[in-house]
Amino acid sequence: MNHEDPLELPIDGVLDLHTFRPQDIAALLGDYLEACWEKEIYTVRIVHGKGIGTLRELVRAQLKKNPLVTDFHLAGEGSGGWGATIAQLRPRD
């Protein structure tokens, strides 16, 4: 598969960023949140890993700018702890 080909992701409310390049994450995250919103999935778990926090901060910066996001916080221990972020999306009208 050519790395330029679009990748089909399941729209199930969980986005694991481990396999993506950091420079692709901003666009990917925005598209994924919009796809969840269109499917009326309003709670989204974004797995960014624990690491040194660079990816976590990138995700947080994108969530702050996204008009669909009403709130976000680190996941609880059963959902990835500080290796994942939970985003709440505004409901559709």
C-alpha positions in Angstrom: 0.0 0.0 0.0 1.3 3.5 -0.9 1.6 5.6 2.2 -0.3 8.4 0.3 -3.4 6.2 0.0 -6.2 7.1 2.4 -6.4 4.9 5.5 -9.8 3.6 6.5 -10.3 4.0 10.3 -13.2 2.6 12.2 -15.4 5.4 13.6 -16.1 4.0 17.0 -15.0 6.7 19.4 -11.4 5.5 20.0 -8.5 6.9 18.0 -5.1 5.4 18.6 -2.4 7.7 17.3 0.6 5.4 17.8 0.9 4.5 14.1 0.6 8.1 12.8 3.3 10.6 12.1 3.1 13.7 14.3 2.8 16.0 11.3 -0.4 14.1 10.3 -2.1 14.3 13.6 -3.7 17.7 13.5 -5.7 17.0 10.3 -6.4 13.4 11.3 -7.8 14.4 14.7 -10.0 17.1 13.2 -11.4 14.7 10.6 -11.9 11.9 13.1 -13.8 14.2 15.6 -16.0 15.4 12.8 -16.8 11.8 11.7 -17.6 10.9 15.3 -19.9 13.9 15.6 -21.7 13.0 12.4 -22.3 9.5 13.8 -23.5 11.1 17.1 -20.6 9.7 19.0 -20.0 12.5 21.6 -17.3 10.9 23.8 -14.0 10.2 22.0 -11.0 8.5 23.6 -7.7 9.6 21.9 -4.8 7.4 22.7 -1.5 9.3 22.5 0.7 7.3 24.8 2.6 8.4 27.9 6.1 9.2 26.5 7.5 12.6 27.2 4.1 14.4 26.6 4.8 16.0 23.2 2.0 14.1 21.4 -0.4 14.7 24.4 0.3 18.5 24.2 -0.3 18.4 20.4 -3.6 16.7 20.9 -4.6 19.2 23.7 -3.7 22.1 21.4 -5.9 20.8 18.6 -8.8 20.0 21.0 -8.7 23.6 22.4 -9.1 25.0 18.8 -11.8 22.6 17.7 -15.4 24.1 17.8 -16.9 20.6 18.2 -15.1 20.0 21.5 -16.9 21.2 24.7 -14.4 19.6 27.2 -11.5 17.3 27.5 -9.5 15.6 30.2 -7.0 12.8 30.8 -8.6 9.4 30.8 -9.1 7.5 34.1 -6.8 4.6 35.0 -9.1 2.1 33.4 -9.0 3.9 30.1 -5.3 4.7 29.7 -4.6 7.2 32.4 -2.3 10.0 31.2 -1.7 8.1 28.0 -5.1 8.9 26.6 -7.4 12.0 26.5 -11.2 11.9 26.6 -12.9 14.6 24.5 -16.5 15.6 24.8 -18.2 16.8 21.7 -21.2 19.1 21.5 -24.4 17.3 20.6 -25.9 17.8 17.1 -28.9 20.1 17.0 
